[in-house]
Amino acid sequence: MKSANGWLNPDLIEKWRSTDEASRQSGLFMVRWESGLEPGKGPSPLRIGRILSALALRISKIADSVRGWTQTEDSLIIVVSFAEEEADDREISAGRMAFLIRDTAHRILVEFQYPAAVEGNGAIRCGFGWATGVENKAESAEECSGKWERALMKAYDTAWQRMQYASSPLIRLPIAERNTDSQGFDFQVRYLPIVSLLDGSLYGYEAVPVDARKGERIDLQYFYSSTDQAGKLFELDRKFREAAIRGLPSRNGDVKLFLPVPAKIIFDPRLYPGSTLRRIEAANLRPEHVVLVIVGGEDELNSTMRSALSHYRNQGFRIALSEVTPALKSLRRMTALHPDYSLMNVEWMSNEGIGTVEENLLQALIGIARKEQIVMIAKGLHGERMLPALVASGMNYAQREWLGDVRGGDSLAHLPDLRASIRSEVNKRFRGASGTMSELVNPVKQFARETAVSEISRHFELHREAPAIVISDNGRPIGLLMKEKLLHLLSGQFGLPLYWNRPVGKIMDTHPMIVEESVTVDQASQMAMAREPDKLYDEVIITRGGVVAGIASIRSMLEWISQSRMNDAQWANPLSGLPGNEPIRREMIRRLADGRPFAVLYADLDHFKWYNDRYGFQKGDDVIRYTGDILVHAVREEGNGDCFIGHIGGDDFIVISSGVDVLEMAHRVIGRFQQGIGAYGGTRSETVHDRSGYAVEAPVLSLSLSLLLCRSASGWTPETLSEQAAHLKKKAKQQIGNSIVWETIERCEPIEVPASPVDLTSH
């Protein structure tokens, strides 16, 4: 297009260039009418032209940003510019102009009484592009006109692409449904609980719309898209927000409200900044109690999503991104927008459990979120059977309909059972970990929620070493206030007059991390790292029977874990990497102290000394690693069991387990060993020498498994169990080839053993 054919008016450029309102924040909108009917059956070009002309004339009168427009038969181009003070929010300004174009077009279509019978599947599409690269006002009129033409042509190309490839049109025809009011979208609000997968506690509720007539959940993408196309997005969104805030089951700040909002609503000029904030404060909530779930399709412009995040973050809200999937485009979008929370859809996981590929993929996704300091929430779960995989992978939180929904103030009757199930899985994950939070307790000063902020400030002045105080009610913690955050509040321009005489309950963190002193340090550290980024280094409140015992810092927890890892590495077997004798002893003591039935499986390679002497230590090491890998793989297949694997030394391994069919697992170990040992030259039979030096005709390498099924822990000690196992192991090794020998023991009964100390590796 050239200026000669009427697309660009040189007089308009000269007038624009000479005015004081000229701005570099300029661009153009392209509006196009698309008919869904065959040629000749749709509306006449004259009628379409009149509608577009009316649209351009009305927009020019309503909006000061319009600098000019031009029109063809089915297309309209509107050139706009925005004042310099709008430069920081230019995407919001452009979005609001698009909303104005849409609403004006809707009114014109209704006024023209456009017949729905000929609308077919038509639509009105719209796209926008910024005109950049025009900065020097001192140039000649010819040079300026050329630059403007090139800039507007580039903006034209951008607008055309956005219009052509937009996921939804500006207006979808027919428009008969537009004349309905908001009652046509009759919905109710339900609350889906979000629970912690680290301790089973209730973390928050996600408000969702439910069809008032059918009682079925309404898809949020469809909900907002339909209301937007019907011209009722603002009314329905406001109605939904008010209902969700008003009906929140808990208003004490102990749980969070996840409130969905459409990204493009910020472009509606009727949405004033602070309107949601005022509703929240009227409900006795604070911005930190509410997480806004920004709903926008994958095709939503990143600029729109960024504008929405900036708009709400400036008001103090935390932000969540909905419908994140393992797709590369979705993950890039998540890391680019960097929300506080990410609602990860895990419907791709199997209801029967996950395989190795799914497990590795899930751990990789969680690793990405942790690196970006994004709290991840799993949604789309098919059932409770998926919990073990999620807990084992390190997922922070989960939400799904099978957890039940809450209506108004109803409580979740089955939540205690769910909490018990989650805690059971968590205990399996951290079972065997030594050290509890009771070792890290530091004393802390407690205050009532009515205490004035001025008194808290004086306390910190007198006790400069104190990092935080706990707000409690009869000894039970209800909040936390970090000294650093108090100083930040008071150092603001109006900090002292605003907060100095207010009660501390108005500014405390009402959702601090609270753990019992019996929780392991490993588990507590995982819970601490799952918090929001601005809370990562807050103190952890430790309780004893629900009453405040003290606090612990993240630094002390990390130092303890580092020291513990060093100690574990000291006892780990350097060949297999599995725990050695000291961890094995601790695990045996723990099992006996639990008093529950468990099983002990000993694995020993036959003729390994002879094999090592003949084939060399390098091949012998390979065989030991192979045997350890078989045992590890077999244990991983028992996803719901509580299993521990240790390397006693040499060619001896031990598996301590409960909650699984150990005999079946032993048969699988033998089968897998027999299948793969041939790669090491261990399947053929020949004359070999046993540990006593006697020649026997047997396979070069075979595996002997001795299994103790301990029905009762009464009277047993690690030493007596080892003696019993050595006796059973001797029977297993008397058999030629791969063998399994098992025995069920009820209580400790003495057996005849040598007077010397027992060495399990000597048989």
N, C-alpha and C positions, 0 to 999 in steps of 0.2 A: 504493500500500500504506500502511495506517495501523497504528498501534500496537494498535488495537482488534481487528484481525483476526488478530493473533498473529505478524505478521511482525517486529515490534519489541517487545521485552519491556521495559517501563519499569523493572522491578526490576533487570534486567541493566544498564541505563544508570546507575541510582543506585549499584549496587555498584561499577561501573567508575569512576564519578566520584569515589567516596570513597577508592579505593585509591591507594597511592603509586606504583603502576606505570602509572597513566594517562599516556598519551602522545599527542601530536598526530600521530605517525607511525602513523596508523590507516587501515584500509581493509577491503574485503571481497572475497572470492572467490565467483564464481558458477560452479557445476559443473552441467552439464546433460547428460542422457542423450538422444541422438538415435538413433532407430531408422531403419534404411534399408528396412524392410519396410512393407507395406500395413497399415493399421489392423486390429487383430484377429489378425494373424499374428506379431507380435513378442512379446517377453516380457511377462508380466503386470505391471500397475502395482505389485502387491504385491511381486513379485520385485525390481523396480527400486528400490522404496522400501527394501527390506531392504539392498540393496547400498549405496545412498547413506547410509543410517543407519550401517552398519558403517564406512563411510569416515569419516563425521563423528566417530564415537566414537573411532576409532583416532587420527585426526589430533589430537583434543583431548588425548589422553593423551601423544602423542609430543611435540607442540610446545607450548612455554610461551606462544607468541604468540597462540594461539587464545583469544578472549574470549567466544565464543558461536556458535551456529549455529541455523539454522531450515531446514525442508525442506518441499517439496511432493511431488507424485507423481514427477516426473521431474527436479526441480531441487533443488540444495542451495546454501545461502548460508552462508558461514563468515566471521565477523567477526574480524579480527586487529589487533594493534598491536605495535609494535616499540619496544625500549628506546631512550632518548635517545642512547646511545653508538653506536647503529646508524644514526643519522639521515643521516650522510654517505653511507652505502652502502645506503640504503633500497631502491633498485631491486634490488640483489643479494639483500637479505633477502627481498623479495617473490618474486624469481625462485627462490630456494632453497625457499621454501614451496610454489611451484607444482611444483617437482621432487618434493617430498615427497608432495604430493597425487597426482601421477601414479604414483609408485612404489607408494604405498599402495593406490591403486585397482587397479593391476596385480596385486598380491598377492591382493587380495580376489577379483578375477575368477578367478584361478587356483584359489583355495581353494573358491570356490563352484562350481567345475567347470561354468562357464557353457557350454552347448552351442554349438559353432561353427556348427551347422547352421541356427540361427535368428538368427545375428548379422547376416547380410546385409551391407550396406554401412554399418552404423551407426557411431557414434562417441561418445566422451565429450569434450565441449568444456569449456573453462575460460577465464574472463576475470577480470581484477582491476582495481579502481579504488580510488584513494586518497580518504579522507574528510578534507576540509580545512575550515578556518573555525571550528573549535571550540577556543577558547583560554582562555576565562575560566572558572575553576573556582569563582569566588565568586558565580556566578549561582544563582538558585533552581532547585529540581528541575524545575519546569515549564518554565522558560526553557531550562535545559540539555537537557531531553528534546526540546524542539522543535528546538533547534539540531542536536542529534545526529541527529534524524530527517531533517532537511533535508540534512545532510552525507552521511548514509548513502544517502539516495535519489539524491544526485548520484553517489556512488561506485557505486551499483547501476547507474545508467544508463551510466557509463563501462565498468564490467565487462561489461555486456550487449553493448555495441558491440564491445569487443575480442574477446569470445567469439564473437560472430556473424560478424565479418569477419576472424577470424584465418586465415592462409594454410593452417594445418594444425591438426587437432584435438589435444587432449591425448593421447588414445588412439584409434587407428583399429582398428575391428573388421573381420574376426575377429582373434583374438589367438593363434591356433595357433602362428604363427612366433615368438612370444615365448618359447616353451619351448626354442628352439634356443640353442646357445651361440655364442660368438664365432667358432667354426670355420665357421659358416654364412656368414660374410663373409670368405672367404679372399682375401687381397690381398697384393701385393708393393709395394715402394716403388721408383719410378723418379724420376730427376732430370732435369728439363727445363732446359737451359742458358739463362741470361739474358745477353745480350751488349750491350755499349755500342754505340750507333749513332753515337758520336763518334770512337772510335778502334778499334772492332772487338774490344776486349779482353773477356775473360770476366769478367762482373760477379758472377754468382752462379748458384745452382741453385734451382729450385722443386721441392719434393718433392710427388709426386702418387701416389695409389693406383692400382694396375693390377690387374685381375682375374687371379688366379693361374692360373685354368684357361684363359681365353680370350686372355689377354695384351692385352686392350683397356683403355684408360684409363677409370676410373670417374669420372663427374661428381661433383664435390665436394658440390654441393647434394644430389644424390640419395644420396650416400654417408652424409652426416651425418643426413639426414632419415630414411633407412631404419633406420639404427642407433638413432636416437632413438626411433622408433616401436616398435622391437623391444626397447627398454629396455636397450640395450647401448652407448649413446653414450659413457659414461665409459670402459668397458673398451676399446672399439675406438679411441677417441681416444688413450688412453694407449699402446696397442700401436702405433698409427701414429706417434706422436711419438717413441717410443723407437727404432723401426726407422729413421725418417728421420734422427735425430741420429746413430745408430750407423753408418749407411751413407754418410754425407756423403763425397763423393769427395776433398775437401780439408779438412784440419784446421789449416792454417797461418794462418787468418785472412785469406788473400788474396782469398777470395771469400765471399759471403754465402749463408746458407741461408734461403730463403723457405719458412716452415713453416706450412701451413694449420691453423687451429684454429677450431672452431665457436664462435660468439659465446655461445650459451646454455650452454656447458659451465661457465662461471663460476658458474652457479646450483647446480651439483651440490655438495652438502655434502662429498662425498669429495675434491673438488679443493682441496688445501691451497695457499695462496700460497707460491711458491718451489719447487714440485715440478718445474716445467719448468726453472727456473734451475739447480737441483742437477744435473739430467741434462745440461744444456749444459756446466756446469763440469766434470763428470766426463769429458766428451768433449774436454777441453782447449780449450773455446771460451769466449767471453765474450758477454754479452748483445748488445753492438753487432755481433757477427758474425751474429746471427739476426734476421730480420724475420718477425714473426708476421702471417700473412695471415688477417684476420678474415673468416670465411665466414658470411654471413647473407643471406637473401633480401631482395628489395626491400620485402617486407611486414614484415620484422623491425622491431620497435619501436626507435625511435631511442634510447630509454632503455636498452634491452638492449645496443645497440652502444656507446653511451657508457660504460656500466658495464664492458664488456669492454675498451675502449681504456684506461680509467682503471686497471683491474686490472693490465694487463700493462705499461703505461707506468711505473707506480710501481715495477716491478721492473727497469727500465732497458732494456726492449725497444723496438725500432722497430716501427711498425705499418703494415701495408698493407691497403687495402680492395680486395676482389675484385669482378670483374664490373661495373665501371663502364661505362655506355653513354652515348651522346649524348642520351638522354632527359632532359627537364628535371627530372623527379623524381630520377633517379639523380645528376645533377650537383648538385642542391641537397643531397642526402644527403652527397655527397662534401665539399662546402664546409662543411657543418654539422659533420661529424665531424672534418674536418681531419686525415687520416692523414698519415704521412710519405711513403708511396708509394701510388700508385693504379694498379691493373691495369686498363687501358682495353681493352675488347673492341673490336677493329677489324674484325670480320667483315662490317660493312656496307660496307667498301671493296671495290672490284672487283679481281679478280685480274689483270685486263688493264691496270690503271692507274687513276688517279683523274682525274675531271673537275674543272672549276673549282669547282663547288658543293662537292664532297667535299674538295677541297684547302682551300678557305676554312673549311669546317667543322672540319677537322682542326687547322688553325692556330689557330682560335678556342678549341678545346678545350685545346690546349697552352698558349695564352695564359692561360686560366683557372687551369690548374694552376700555372703559373709565378707568377702573381699571388698565389696562396694558398701558395706555397712548398711545393708537393707534387711529388715526383719521379714522373713518369709512365712507365709500362712498357706497351708495346703487346703484346697477346696476341690470338690468333685470326687470325694471319696465314695466308693461303692459300698463300703461296710466296715465293720470293726476289725475284720480280718486283715485290713491293710495297715493297722496301727503298728504291729511289730516292725515292719519294714521302715515305716516313717520314723519311728523312735530310734531304730538302729542307725539310720542314715544321718540323724542329727537335725531333723525338721523341728522348727520351734513351736508352731501352733497348727491347729487343724480346725476346719469348719465344714459342716455338711448337714443335709437334712436328716440323715439317719440319727444324728444326735438329738433330734427333736427341735421344735420351735417353741417360743414363748409368746403368749398373747397377753398384752397388758402386764399385770403383776403376777401372772402365774409362775410357779417355780418349776424347775426341771426335777421331777421326782426320781428319775433314773441317773442323775448326774453323779451321785456317790458311787454307784456301780462302775460308771465309766471312769471316774477318778481312780478307783481301785485297780481297774484294768490297766490304765496308763502307768500307774506307779509300779505295777508288777513288771511291765515291760522295761521301765526305766531301771528298776532294780537289777534286772537281768543284764542291762547294758553296763551298769557300773558295779556289778557284783565282783567281788574280789579286790576292789579298790580299797586301799587302806587310808585311814585318816579321815576324821569328820570335822565339821565346822566348830565343834566344841574346842578344838585345839587352837583356834584363831580368834577366840572371843576377846574383844577389848571393851572395857567399861564405857558407858555412854550416859550423858545427862538426859533425863526425860522431862518433858513439859506437857501441860494440858493444852488443848486446842485454843482455849480462851486467852492464853498468855499473850501479852502485847509484844509486837515485833521489837520494840525498844528494849525490852528486857532480854530478849534473845540476843540482840546485838551487844548488849553489855556483857552477857555471858561469854561471847566469843572474844571480846576484848580482854577479859580477865583470864581466859583459858585459850591462849593462842594456839596451843597444840591440838585443840579439839577440831576435827574436820567436819563434824555434823552433830545435830541433836535429833532425838526421836520424840515424836508427839504420840502420847499414849493415853489410853482411857482405862483406868484401873489396872495398869501394867501391861495392857495389850496394845501392840503398836497399831496406830491408825495413820501415821504419816512420817515423813522424813524431810529435814531441811538441811541442805549442805551450806556450809559457811560461804563458799565461793559464790553460790547462787544468790544468797542473801545480799552479799556485798554488791553483786551486779545489779540487783533491784534498787538498792539504796543509792547507788552511784549515778543513777539516771538523772535527767534534768529535773523531774518532779518526784524523784524516788522518796525523799524524806517526808514531804507533806502527804504523799499518797499512802505510804505503808507504815510509817513510824508508830502510829497509835492503833493500827489495825491488829486484830488477833492473828496469831501465827497460823491458825487453821485456814485462813483465807489464801495463804501463799505457799503452804507446805505441799510437798509431793504426796498426793493421796493414793498413789499406786506404786509404792516402793517395793523393792525385792525383799521378801521375808522368808527365811528358811529355818527349819528346826535344827538344833545343834547336832542331831543324829545324821543329818544329810552329809554325804561324802563331799570332800572338797572338789573332787573331779566333777560331780554332778552340779554343785553350786557354781562352779566356774562356767560351765556350759550355760546355765540359766542366766548368769550375769552377762555373758557375751551375746545373749539373745535379746537384750534390751535395746531400746531406741538409742541412736548414736549419741544424743546429748545426755544419756543416763549411763553410758558404759562404765564410767569411773566413779559413779556414786557408791557410797558405802552400802553394805549389805546388812540388814537387820537380822540378828540371830535370836531365836526364841527358845525357851525351855518350857515345854508344856503350854505353849501359846503365850507365855509372858516374856517380856523383853529380857534377854540375858546380856546383850551387848551388840556391838557392830564389828564388822571386819572389812578391811579395804581390799580392793582388787589387787593391789601390789602384794599384800601378804599372801593372798590366794595363789597368785602366779608364782611367787617365790617358793611356796610349799610344793606346788606341782612340779616345778623345775627340779627341786631337790629329790622329789619322789621318783621322777623319771630317771634321774642319775642313779638312784639306788636300784631301780628295776633293771637298768642297763647293766649294772654290776653283776646281777644274778642271771641275766639272760644268757642262753647258750649261744656262743658266737657262730656256730655252724648253722643252726636252724632258726635262730632268733626267737625261739620259744622260751617261756619262763623256766628257770632252773630250779634247783633244790629248795632254796629258801621260799620262793613264792609257792612252790608245790606244798611245802609244809604248812604255810599259812592258809592255803585253800583247804587243805585237809582238816585243819583245826576249825575253820569256819563251818564246813559241812557238818562236822560232828557236833558243833555247838548249836546248829540249827535244829538238830534232832529229827530231821525229816529223812525219808528213805533216799538213797543215792546209790550210784554204781561207780566202781573203779575198774577201768580197763587198762591192763598193762600190755604193751606191744614190744616184742623182742625179736630181732633177726637171728635166725639159726645159721650157724657156721660162718658168722660174719668175720671172726678173727682169721679163720683160714682164708676167706675170700680177700680180706684186706692184705694179708701177707702175699697172696698169689698175684692179685691184680693191681696192687698199689693203693696208697692212701687216697689218691685223687678220685679214683673210681669208688672207693669206699665212702668218701665224703658225699659223692653224688647219690649213692644209694640211701644214705641217711637222710639227705635233704628230700629225696623222693618219698621216702616213708613218712616223713613229717608232713609233706604236702598232702599226701593221701588222707592222713588223719584230720588235718585242718579242713580239707574239702568235705569230708564226711560230716564233720561237726557243723559246718555252714549249711549243709542241707537240712539239718534239724533246726529250722528257724525258730521254733517255739520252745526249744529246750534251753536248759541252763547248763552249759558245758564249759569246761576248762581243759586246756591242753598244756602239758608240760613235757620238757625234755630232761629226763633224769640224768642222762649222760651216755656217751658212746652210742650204742644202737638200741637203747631202752627209752620208751616213751610212756606217758601216762595220760589217760583221759578220765576226768571226774565229771559225772553228769547226773542230771535228774530231769524228770519230765519227758524222757524220750525212751524209745524202744532200743536199748543199748545192744541187745543181741542181734537185732536186725541190722543195726549200724555196723556191728563187728563183721557180719557176713558181707556187707558191701565193701568194707575195707579189704577183706581177704580177696574178694572178686577183683577189685581194682588193682590190688598189688599183683595178683597173678597175671592180670592182663598187661601190665606195663613193665614188669621186672625183666622181661626178655631183652629189653633194650640195653640192659647192663650185663647180659650174658649169664643170667641167673636162673634160667628155666630148665636147662638140660641136667640130667642126672649123671653123676660120676662119683668116683671114690673121693670122699672128702674126710676131713678130720674134725672131730668135735673138740670142745674146749679141753677135754681130758687127754686128747692126742690119739683117740681110737679112730681107726678107719671105718667109715660107714658108707653104704651106697645110698645116696640121697640127692635131691636137687641142690645145686650150688648154693642157692639162697631161698629161704622160705621164711614165713612169718608165723610166729606163735603168739596167740592172744589168750590171756588169762583174765577172766571177768569175775569180779566180786559183786554180787547184788546184795547190798546192805539194806535189809528191811528195817533194822533197828540200829541206832547209834549208841545204844545204852552199853556202857562199859568199855567201849572201844577208844583207842588212842591212835595217833598216827603210827606209832611204833608197832602196836599189835596188829594193825591193818597191814603194815608192810610185811610182818612175819607171815600172816595168813596168805598174802599175795605171793610171797616167795615160795611157799609150800605149793600153791596152785600152779605157779609158773613152772615149777620143776616137772609137774605132771604134763603140762602142755609141751615141753621141750622133749619129752620122751617119745612123742609121736613123730613119725617121719612125714615131712612135707608141711604145708600150711595147716594150721590147726587152731581150734577154738575150744577152750575148757572153761566152764563157768560153774559157779557155786553160789548158793543163796545162804546168807548168814543172818541169823536173827539176833543173837546176843554174843558177847565176847566169851569164847570158850578157849582155854589154853590148849595149845598143840605142842607136840614134841618138836623142838627146834634145836639147832646147835647152840652151844653156850656162847660162841663168839657172836659179835654184832652182825646183823643181817645186812648183806650187800645184794641188792636186787640185780646187779650187773654180773654176778658171779655164777649164774646158773645157765 
